[in-house]
């Protein structure tokens, strides 16, 4: 990696608080976010018992928020769903609208701004929220865990959507199958799916479970050194072989820290970050950009939802880190800068909340989805690689954090559960060693 002026010293990561322009989106948690071509796309989420169905766009070059005007029959208002970017198409699955959990699938073409409801073959996953959906390779999506219909119905099942055939399957898995959970994280590195954390009602999880998607075998990762412990409602993104775990809640604490799991060495490291430290938060989103990690929304410790944008500038941590003199001048020497279990309150069935260009009654039946033929093109499944675009404009920087928060009037605190207890000894077969780890 390059260094400023030929210096060999690694620069620390830094918290940045960019000043955003345009309108201020509603505070929210339980939303989803994807990043494509310099724009962060935010869909859905919840605030004060109100679920959203809007699509927000933040241009990271100009730092301006806009709302996308979409065509077609989109998803109803929801939170705690999943969104996966495949080429220029954002695939939304599941979640809850506050009164029921769903298992529908919708696709938003970011180019045409049109929603589609493809007809999928096979048996889809049961309705669920707070699950994970992860792109494996370029043609499969794996859905794991979450919470299903009914009370304390935590799941640990695995479902695969083949994007070529648009068929759902539930493959047989073997090995050390993870405990049921929701509000966990999952990232794919090569053919391995790494699952960390989560909640099952009476306790949080803190192990790292690894699924070899070639053999469909689960193992527990034998990690070295200090670890972040148990937590849920965090976010996790990977840059190469490093997984960045950001925030979350667990062990009666709301976290604002960042831990890095290097899967090539099976070691955890707490990231040393300069700048003003953010508040602890959970049920936020994080996306990897060409240079940094952009974090948006969530709930803070006093359970007030946020619409704050944070940027974790990684410098030498990121392969494209900003290390040139010109970029340092642009950004300045110093930028001052699951969802847990909410009882959405006694919101009655006549509660009104905004939908996509309309007002939707909470508890009303979602409109019947239009089914249409759908197939991912070869260009979508095998996109051409593009070089990162040059930054077009300098971001304005606030000297202090700016937050716009709205109190949740009716909800309870996230349940504080006991730490997960693990057996003192595990069989060798149940632990994945880093030696000989093949990420192809």
Kinemage of the C-alpha trace (Angstrom):
@kinemage 1
@onewidth
@group {chain A} dominant
@subgroup {mainchain}
@vectorlist {calphas} color= white
{ca unk a 1} P 0.000 0.000 0.000
{ca unk a 2} L 1.180 3.503 -0.715
{ca unk a 3} L 2.130 5.930 2.037
{ca unk a 4} L 2.215 9.697 2.310
{ca unk a 5} L 5.576 11.064 1.217
{ca unk a 6} L 7.119 7.629 1.325
{ca unk a 7} L 6.481 7.291 5.036
{ca unk a 8} L 6.294 3.730 6.236
{ca unk a 9} L 4.329 4.383 9.419
{ca unk a 10} L 0.755 3.192 9.246
{ca unk a 11} L -1.886 5.819 9.813
{ca unk a 12} L -4.613 5.225 12.339
{ca unk a 13} L -8.204 4.877 11.337
{ca unk a 14} L -10.328 7.952 12.050
{ca unk a 15} L -13.976 8.712 12.766
{ca unk a 16} L -15.378 11.368 10.440
{ca unk a 17} L -18.670 13.263 10.634
{ca unk a 18} L -19.397 14.680 7.165
{ca unk a 19} L -21.901 17.475 6.728
{ca unk a 20} L -24.727 16.231 4.536
{ca unk a 21} L -26.881 18.461 2.349
{ca unk a 22} L -30.435 18.285 1.104
{ca unk a 23} L -33.288 17.113 3.280
{ca unk a 24} L -32.824 15.210 6.521
{ca unk a 25} L -34.207 11.675 6.188
{ca unk a 26} L -36.335 10.342 9.011
{ca unk a 27} L -34.446 8.723 11.858
{ca unk a 28} L -34.595 4.957 11.547
{ca unk a 29} L -33.322 1.573 12.617
{ca unk a 30} L -33.798 -1.866 11.066
{ca unk a 31} L -33.265 -0.478 7.568
{ca unk a 32} L -30.971 -1.909 4.901
{ca unk a 33} L -28.189 -0.270 2.907
{ca unk a 34} L -26.248 -1.072 -0.252
{ca unk a 35} L -23.475 0.819 -2.019
{ca unk a 36} L -23.082 1.188 -5.779
{ca unk a 37} L -21.249 3.675 -8.006
{ca unk a 38} L -20.690 6.319 -5.338
{ca unk a 39} L -24.209 6.163 -3.889
{ca unk a 40} L -25.508 4.617 -0.664
{ca unk a 41} L -29.030 3.231 -1.103
{ca unk a 42} L -31.113 2.966 2.089
{ca unk a 43} L -34.420 1.112 2.123
{ca unk a 44} L -37.118 0.855 4.766
{ca unk a 45} L -36.592 0.819 8.501
{ca unk a 46} L -38.605 1.831 11.535
{ca unk a 47} L -39.043 4.838 13.805
{ca unk a 48} L -41.462 5.110 16.701
{ca unk a 49} L -43.522 2.159 15.499
{ca unk a 50} L -43.741 3.514 11.947
{ca unk a 51} L -42.281 1.382 9.175
{ca unk a 52} L -40.935 2.944 5.979
{ca unk a 53} L -40.896 1.835 2.346
{ca unk a 54} L -38.888 4.706 0.895
{ca unk a 55} L -35.611 4.370 -0.994
{ca unk a 56} L -33.079 7.001 0.051
{ca unk a 57} L -29.963 7.853 -1.932
{ca unk a 58} L -26.858 9.530 -0.513
{ca unk a 59} L -24.341 10.686 -3.103
{ca unk a 60} L -20.959 10.442 -1.384
{ca unk a 61} L -19.336 12.795 -3.897
{ca unk a 62} L -21.718 15.680 -3.210
{ca unk a 63} L -22.998 14.509 0.207
{ca unk a 64} L -26.592 15.198 -0.857
{ca unk a 65} L -29.597 13.096 0.177
{ca unk a 66} L -32.409 12.391 -2.279
{ca unk a 67} L -35.451 10.129 -2.368
{ca unk a 68} L -35.720 7.772 -5.323
{ca unk a 69} L -38.986 7.878 -7.227
{ca unk a 70} L -39.609 4.270 -8.196
{ca unk a 71} L -41.908 2.490 -10.633
{ca unk a 72} L -43.537 -0.904 -10.274
{ca unk a 73} L -45.012 -2.672 -7.258
{ca unk a 74} L -42.459 -2.343 -4.477
{ca unk a 75} L -42.287 -3.969 -1.051
{ca unk a 76} L -44.624 -2.723 1.616
{ca unk a 77} L -43.241 -0.794 4.604
{ca unk a 78} L -40.920 -2.974 6.668
{ca unk a 79} L -37.910 -3.226 8.922
{ca unk a 80} L -35.419 -5.920 9.883
{ca unk a 81} L -35.344 -7.266 6.331
{ca unk a 82} L -32.281 -8.032 4.215
{ca unk a 83} L -30.987 -6.406 1.033
{ca unk a 84} L -28.307 -7.844 -1.246
{ca unk a 85} L -26.736 -6.036 -4.193
{ca unk a 86} L -26.174 -8.138 -7.321
{ca unk a 87} L -24.728 -6.001 -10.067
{ca unk a 88} L -27.092 -3.031 -10.253
{ca unk a 89} L -30.041 -4.867 -8.737
{ca unk a 90} L -30.962 -4.745 -5.051
{ca unk a 91} L -32.723 -7.877 -3.791
{ca unk a 92} L -34.930 -7.336 -0.718
{ca unk a 93} L -36.200 -10.300 1.291
{ca unk a 94} L -38.344 -10.776 4.373
{ca unk a 95} L -38.635 -8.543 7.403
{ca unk a 96} L -41.647 -7.341 9.358
{ca unk a 97} L -44.205 -4.604 8.828
{ca unk a 98} L -44.838 -4.291 12.550
{ca unk a 99} L -47.832 -6.610 12.612
{ca unk a 100} L -46.569 -9.654 10.744
{ca unk a 101} L -43.369 -11.166 9.404
{ca unk a 102} L -43.063 -11.734 5.678
{ca unk a 103} L -41.069 -13.868 3.248
{ca unk a 104} L -41.627 -12.051 -0.028
{ca unk a 105} L -38.822 -11.143 -2.421
{ca unk a 106} L -38.510 -7.951 -4.442
{ca unk a 107} L -35.855 -6.654 -6.816
{ca unk a 108} L -35.082 -2.983 -7.425
{ca unk a 109} L -33.177 -2.174 -10.600
{ca unk a 110} L -31.038 0.794 -9.592
{ca unk a 111} L -30.625 1.813 -13.229
{ca unk a 112} L -34.269 1.872 -14.276
{ca unk a 113} L -35.535 2.551 -10.732
{ca unk a 114} L -38.184 -0.112 -11.182
{ca unk a 115} L -39.345 -2.648 -8.611
{ca unk a 116} L -39.995 -6.214 -9.763
{ca unk a 117} L -41.508 -9.201 -7.986
{ca unk a 118} L -39.933 -12.279 -9.572
{ca unk a 119} L -41.682 -15.597 -9.269
{ca unk a 120} L -39.352 -18.019 -7.523
{ca unk a 121} L -39.482 -21.785 -7.777
{ca unk a 122} L -39.058 -24.153 -4.845
{ca unk a 123} L -39.997 -23.561 -1.225
{ca unk a 124} L -38.969 -20.154 0.117
{ca unk a 125} L -37.784 -19.595 3.686
{ca unk a 126} L -40.558 -19.175 6.214
{ca unk a 127} L -41.488 -15.571 7.146
{ca unk a 128} L -38.748 -14.034 9.272
{ca unk a 129} L -36.988 -10.901 10.421
{ca unk a 130} L -33.483 -10.038 11.641
{ca unk a 131} L -31.941 -12.755 9.475
{ca unk a 132} L -28.961 -12.441 7.162
{ca unk a 133} L -28.835 -12.784 3.383
{ca unk a 134} L -25.382 -13.060 1.824
{ca unk a 135} L -24.209 -13.248 -1.778
{ca unk a 136} L -22.036 -16.319 -2.363
{ca unk a 137} L -19.939 -16.083 -5.501
{ca unk a 138} L -22.015 -14.157 -7.995
{ca unk a 139} L -25.067 -16.343 -8.418
{ca unk a 140} L -26.328 -17.558 -5.031
{ca unk a 141} L -27.852 -15.902 -1.982
{ca unk a 142} L -27.779 -17.682 1.373
{ca unk a 143} L -30.375 -16.820 4.016
{ca unk a 144} L -29.541 -17.875 7.565
{ca unk a 145} L -31.372 -17.652 10.864
{ca unk a 146} L -33.585 -14.845 12.096
{ca unk a 147} L -36.775 -14.958 14.129
{ca unk a 148} L -39.962 -16.453 12.742
{ca unk a 149} L -43.632 -16.122 13.501
{ca unk a 150} L -44.687 -16.534 17.111
{ca unk a 151} L -42.892 -15.716 20.337
{ca unk a 152} L -39.218 -16.617 20.812
{ca unk a 153} L -39.148 -18.505 17.509
{ca unk a 154} L -35.445 -18.215 16.779
{ca unk a 155} L -34.140 -19.960 13.673
{ca unk a 156} L -30.908 -21.583 12.502
{ca unk a 157} L -32.044 -22.916 9.153
{ca unk a 158} L -30.237 -22.267 5.874
{ca unk a 159} L -31.824 -21.504 2.514
{ca unk a 160} L -30.225 -20.876 -0.870
{ca unk a 161} L -31.625 -18.863 -3.777
{ca unk a 162} L -30.012 -19.742 -7.111
{ca unk a 163} L -30.087 -16.518 -9.121
{ca unk a 164} L -29.742 -18.326 -12.440
{ca unk a 165} L -32.817 -20.496 -11.982
{ca unk a 166} L -34.546 -18.330 -9.332
{ca unk a 167} L -35.135 -21.469 -7.289
{ca unk a 168} L -35.109 -21.781 -3.503
{ca unk a 169} L -33.528 -24.858 -1.924
{ca unk a 170} L -32.845 -25.916 1.660
{ca unk a 171} L -29.605 -27.901 1.447
{ca unk a 172} L -28.710 -30.473 4.056
{ca unk a 173} L -25.906 -29.240 6.279
{ca unk a 174} L -23.607 -31.119 8.609
{ca unk a 175} L -20.994 -30.413 11.235
{ca unk a 176} L -21.275 -28.114 14.258
{ca unk a 177} L -24.542 -26.373 13.369
{ca unk a 178} L -24.878 -22.909 14.990
{ca unk a 179} L -27.522 -22.281 17.624
{ca unk a 180} L -30.719 -20.518 16.579
{ca unk a 181} L -30.449 -16.720 16.627
{ca unk a 182} L -31.394 -13.399 15.121
{ca unk a 183} L -29.648 -10.009 14.859
{ca unk a 184} L -26.361 -11.692 13.920
{ca unk a 185} L -24.029 -10.866 11.026
{ca unk a 186} L -22.782 -12.912 8.090
{ca unk a 187} L -20.125 -12.174 5.476
{ca unk a 188} L -18.796 -14.297 2.632
{ca unk a 189} L -15.091 -14.616 1.894
{ca unk a 190} L -14.515 -16.905 -1.033
{ca unk a 191} L -16.554 -20.062 -0.482
{ca unk a 192} L -16.772 -19.541 3.295
{ca unk a 193} L -19.670 -17.945 5.145
{ca unk a 194} L -18.650 -16.375 8.483
{ca unk a 195} L -21.462 -15.906 11.023
{ca unk a 196} L -20.826 -13.913 14.200
{ca unk a 197} L -22.890 -12.985 17.238
{ca unk a 198} L -26.642 -12.718 17.501
{ca unk a 199} L -29.367 -13.147 20.079
{ca unk a 200} L -31.724 -15.970 21.001
{ca unk a 201} L -33.783 -14.246 23.655
{ca unk a 202} L -32.162 -15.613 26.789
{ca unk a 203} L -28.566 -14.990 25.753
{ca unk a 204} L -26.281 -13.404 23.215
{ca unk a 205} L -23.770 -15.263 21.086
{ca unk a 206} L -20.071 -14.518 20.609
{ca unk a 207} L -18.627 -17.393 18.598
{ca unk a 208} L -17.631 -17.298 14.944
{ca unk a 209} L -19.291 -20.067 12.936
{ca unk a 210} L -17.998 -20.932 9.475
{ca unk a 211} L -19.936 -22.658 6.706
{ca unk a 212} L -17.944 -24.230 3.885
{ca unk a 213} L -20.407 -23.686 1.054
{ca unk a 214} L -18.686 -26.303 -1.105
{ca unk a 215} L -19.204 -29.140 1.387
{ca unk a 216} L -22.079 -27.505 3.348
{ca unk a 217} L -20.235 -28.215 6.594
{ca unk a 218} L -20.380 -25.965 9.668
{ca unk a 219} L -17.407 -25.526 12.010
{ca unk a 220} L -16.558 -23.155 14.842
{ca unk a 221} L -13.582 -20.919 14.204
{ca unk a 222} L -10.768 -21.294 16.740
{ca unk a 223} L -9.735 -17.661 17.202
{ca unk a 224} L -6.623 -16.269 18.868
{ca unk a 225} L -6.302 -13.493 21.437
{ca unk a 226} L -8.915 -11.152 22.866
{ca unk a 227} L -12.318 -11.124 21.211
{ca unk a 228} L -15.215 -8.645 21.176
{ca unk a 229} L -17.339 -11.047 23.192
{ca unk a 230} L -21.072 -11.486 22.821
{ca unk a 231} L -23.177 -8.974 20.941
{ca unk a 232} L -26.116 -8.565 18.578
{ca unk a 233} L -27.524 -5.817 16.407
{ca unk a 234} L -24.030 -4.994 15.159
{ca unk a 235} L -22.907 -4.689 11.552
{ca unk a 236} L -20.128 -6.592 9.821
{ca unk a 237} L -18.435 -5.929 6.491
{ca unk a 238} L -15.310 -7.391 5.003
{ca unk a 239} L -12.413 -5.931 3.066
{ca unk a 240} L -10.417 -8.837 1.746
{ca unk a 241} L -9.733 -11.296 4.556
{ca unk a 242} L -10.587 -8.759 7.285
{ca unk a 243} L -14.064 -8.597 8.804
{ca unk a 244} L -14.976 -5.303 10.506
{ca unk a 245} L -17.546 -5.638 13.320
{ca unk a 246} L -19.078 -2.288 14.268
{ca unk a 247} L -21.154 -1.452 17.338
{ca unk a 248} L -24.029 -3.557 18.615
{ca unk a 249} L -25.449 -4.408 22.021
{ca unk a 250} L -24.580 -7.165 24.472
{ca unk a 251} L -23.621 -7.885 28.069
{ca unk a 252} L -25.671 -4.868 29.218
{ca unk a 253} L -23.603 -2.521 27.088
{ca unk a 254} L -24.081 -0.538 23.886
{ca unk a 255} L -20.906 -0.569 21.831
{ca unk a 256} L -19.225 2.102 19.725
{ca unk a 257} L -16.088 0.079 19.050
{ca unk a 258} L -14.786 -1.644 15.931
{ca unk a 259} L -13.205 -5.083 15.997
{ca unk a 260} L -11.361 -6.673 13.105
{ca unk a 261} L -11.331 -10.416 12.517
{ca unk a 262} L -8.492 -11.449 10.223
{ca unk a 263} L -9.695 -14.793 8.923
{ca unk a 264} L -6.277 -15.543 7.420
{ca unk a 265} L -4.754 -15.643 10.918
{ca unk a 266} L -7.926 -16.357 12.938
{ca unk a 267} L -7.203 -13.394 15.199
{ca unk a 268} L -9.298 -10.546 16.591
{ca unk a 269} L -7.937 -7.008 16.951
{ca unk a 270} L -9.683 -3.980 18.402
{ca unk a 271} L -9.228 -1.164 15.900
{ca unk a 272} L -7.493 1.924 17.269
{ca unk a 273} L -9.487 4.877 15.941
{ca unk a 274} L -8.708 8.570 16.363
{ca unk a 275} L -11.192 11.426 16.282
{ca unk a 276} L -14.273 12.055 18.369
{ca unk a 277} L -15.757 8.716 19.363
{ca unk a 278} L -19.383 8.096 18.316
{ca unk a 279} L -22.177 6.966 20.582
{ca unk a 280} L -22.845 3.290 20.978
{ca unk a 281} L -25.526 2.051 18.615
{ca unk a 282} L -27.294 -1.009 17.281
{ca unk a 283} L -29.477 -1.948 14.305
{ca unk a 284} L -27.550 0.433 12.054
{ca unk a 285} L -26.055 -0.311 8.633
{ca unk a 286} L -22.515 -0.234 7.272
{ca unk a 287} L -21.305 -0.389 3.676
{ca unk a 288} L -17.810 -0.499 2.211
{ca unk a 289} L -17.080 2.286 -0.277
{ca unk a 290} L -14.062 2.691 -2.519
{ca unk a 291} L -12.147 4.215 0.377
{ca unk a 292} L -13.956 3.901 3.692
{ca unk a 293} L -16.871 2.392 5.613
{ca unk a 294} L -20.078 4.453 5.735
{ca unk a 295} L -22.378 3.854 8.729
{ca unk a 296} L -25.932 5.145 8.903
{ca unk a 297} L -28.806 5.273 11.364
{ca unk a 298} L -29.585 2.792 14.111
{ca unk a 299} L -30.563 3.292 17.740
{ca unk a 300} L -28.350 4.719 20.435
{ca unk a 301} L -28.160 3.770 24.097
{ca unk a 302} L -31.133 5.885 25.155
{ca unk a 303} L -33.088 4.070 22.431
{ca unk a 304} L -33.629 7.136 20.299
{ca unk a 305} L -33.250 6.351 16.592
{ca unk a 306} L -30.639 8.163 14.540
{ca unk a 307} L -30.278 9.593 11.058
{ca unk a 308} L -26.592 10.344 11.519
{ca unk a 309} L -23.954 9.461 8.937
{ca unk a 310} L -20.575 8.285 10.206
{ca unk a 311} L -17.560 7.552 8.058
{ca unk a 312} L -14.795 5.279 9.285
{ca unk a 313} L -11.731 6.419 7.369
{ca unk a 314} L -9.446 3.423 7.242
{ca unk a 315} L -6.324 4.973 5.698
{ca unk a 316} L -3.733 2.197 5.537
{ca unk a 317} L -6.330 -0.359 6.605
{ca unk a 318} L -8.088 -0.034 3.239
{ca unk a 319} L -6.318 -1.069 0.018
{ca unk a 320} L -7.546 2.179 -1.567
{ca unk a 321} L -6.943 4.283 1.543
{ca unk a 322} L -6.507 8.023 1.120
{ca unk a 323} L -2.780 8.546 1.448
{ca unk a 324} L -2.019 11.343 -1.010
{ca unk a 325} L -1.164 14.916 -0.048
{ca unk a 326} L -3.989 16.269 -2.195
{ca unk a 327} L -6.563 14.116 -0.437
{ca unk a 328} L -5.183 15.141 2.940
{ca unk a 329} L -5.659 18.777 1.957
{ca unk a 330} L -9.212 18.098 0.830
{ca unk a 331} L -10.272 16.327 3.972
{ca unk a 332} L -8.179 18.375 6.414
{ca unk a 333} L -5.714 17.232 9.008
{ca unk a 334} L -8.498 16.365 11.428
{ca unk a 335} L -12.210 15.844 10.834
{ca unk a 336} L -13.857 16.859 14.117
{ca unk a 337} L -16.246 15.227 14.023
{ca unk a 338} P -32.386 -5.566 15.842
{ca unk a 339} L -32.699 -4.417 16.095
{ca unk a 340} L -33.136 -5.616 19.467
{ca unk a 341} L -36.452 -6.416 20.736
{ca unk a 342} L -38.669 -3.347 20.572
{ca unk a 343} L -42.210 -3.585 21.777
{ca unk a 344} L -43.651 -1.317 19.176
{ca unk a 345} L -46.109 -0.113 21.751
{ca unk a 346} L -49.840 -0.276 21.716
{ca unk a 347} L -49.998 1.069 18.197
{ca unk a 348} L -53.524 0.406 17.007
{ca unk a 349} L -54.512 -0.850 13.629
{ca unk a 350} L -55.461 2.609 12.425
{ca unk a 351} L -51.983 4.063 12.938
{ca unk a 352} L -51.006 5.958 9.797
{ca unk a 353} L -47.523 5.916 8.343
{ca unk a 354} L -45.888 6.887 5.070
{ca unk a 355} L -45.439 4.351 2.316
{ca unk a 356} L -44.104 4.766 -1.196
{ca unk a 357} L -45.865 7.944 -2.340
{ca unk a 358} L -48.920 7.072 -0.286
{ca unk a 359} L -50.238 6.680 3.239
{ca unk a 360} L -50.492 3.103 4.428
{ca unk a 361} L -52.522 1.839 7.362
{ca unk a 362} L -50.514 -0.264 9.761
{ca unk a 363} L -51.944 -3.725 10.099
{ca unk a 364} L -53.660 -3.600 6.729
{ca unk a 365} L -53.067 -6.387 4.280
{ca unk a 366} L -50.257 -5.770 1.807
{ca unk a 367} L -51.403 -5.578 -1.780
{ca unk a 368} L -51.145 -8.775 -3.736
{ca unk a 369} L -47.763 -8.987 -5.423
{ca unk a 370} L -47.665 -9.024 -9.169
{ca unk a 371} L -45.717 -11.979 -10.464
{ca unk a 372} L -43.700 -11.635 -13.613
{ca unk a 373} L -41.000 -13.592 -15.384
{ca unk a 374} L -37.567 -12.654 -14.129
{ca unk a 375} L -34.036 -13.720 -14.847
{ca unk a 376} L -30.666 -12.248 -13.980
{ca unk a 377} L -28.620 -11.497 -17.071
{ca unk a 378} L -25.067 -12.735 -17.499
{ca unk a 379} L -23.891 -9.125 -17.231
{ca unk a 380} L -25.575 -8.875 -13.836
{ca unk a 381} L -24.150 -12.125 -12.511
{ca unk a 382} L -20.712 -11.481 -14.024
{ca unk a 383} L -20.260 -7.700 -13.895
{ca unk a 384} L -17.230 -6.100 -15.453
{ca unk a 385} L -14.771 -4.800 -12.890
{ca unk a 386} L -14.373 -1.039 -12.818
{ca unk a 387} L -11.664 1.066 -11.302
{ca unk a 388} L -12.775 3.206 -8.352
{ca unk a 389} L -14.012 6.566 -9.542
{ca unk a 390} L -12.037 9.646 -8.575
{ca unk a 391} L -13.557 11.710 -5.815
{ca unk a 392} L -15.320 14.605 -7.530
{ca unk a 393} L -15.869 17.060 -4.731
{ca unk a 394} L -14.615 17.894 -1.287
{ca unk a 395} L -16.944 17.082 1.576
{ca unk a 396} L -17.851 19.851 3.976
{ca unk a 397} L -16.930 18.982 7.532
{ca unk a 398} L -18.821 19.861 10.671
{ca unk a 399} L -16.722 20.885 13.645
{ca unk a 400} L -19.139 19.009 15.888
{ca unk a 401} L -21.415 16.037 15.533
{ca unk a 402} L -24.885 16.898 14.295
{ca unk a 403} L -27.772 14.616 15.199
{ca unk a 404} L -31.484 14.783 14.556
{ca unk a 405} L -33.229 12.372 16.873
{ca unk a 406} L -36.829 11.471 17.549
{ca unk a 407} L -37.911 9.825 20.761
{ca unk a 408} L -39.573 6.446 20.676
{ca unk a 409} L -42.661 7.000 22.772
{ca unk a 410} L -43.700 3.399 23.286
{ca unk a 411} L -41.203 0.615 23.495
{ca unk a 412} L -39.142 -1.306 25.984
{ca unk a 413} L -35.416 -1.567 26.351
{ca unk a 414} L -33.634 -4.322 24.461
{ca unk a 415} L -33.592 -7.321 26.769
{ca unk a 416} L -30.261 -7.720 28.496
{ca unk a 417} L -29.454 -11.396 28.384
{ca unk a 418} L -26.756 -13.428 29.988
{ca unk a 419} L -23.516 -14.084 28.190
{ca unk a 420} L -23.401 -17.222 26.144
{ca unk a 421} L -21.820 -20.114 27.966
{ca unk a 422} L -19.582 -22.386 25.954
{ca unk a 423} L -18.223 -25.813 26.864
{ca unk a 424} L -14.696 -25.722 28.200
{ca unk a 425} L -13.574 -28.279 25.652
{ca unk a 426} L -14.679 -28.929 22.103
{ca unk a 427} L -13.773 -31.764 19.843
{ca unk a 428} L -11.061 -31.043 17.322
{ca unk a 429} L -13.504 -31.762 14.508
{ca unk a 430} L -15.778 -28.897 15.608
{ca unk a 431} L -13.070 -26.224 15.427
{ca unk a 432} L -11.836 -24.715 12.196
{ca unk a 433} L -8.139 -23.964 12.181
{ca unk a 434} L -6.663 -21.247 9.991
{ca unk a 435} L -4.035 -23.648 8.760
{ca unk a 436} L -4.908 -24.733 5.280
{ca unk a 437} L -7.980 -22.460 5.088
{ca unk a 438} L -8.897 -22.285 1.415
{ca unk a 439} L -11.054 -19.281 0.548
{ca unk a 440} L -11.482 -20.116 -3.113
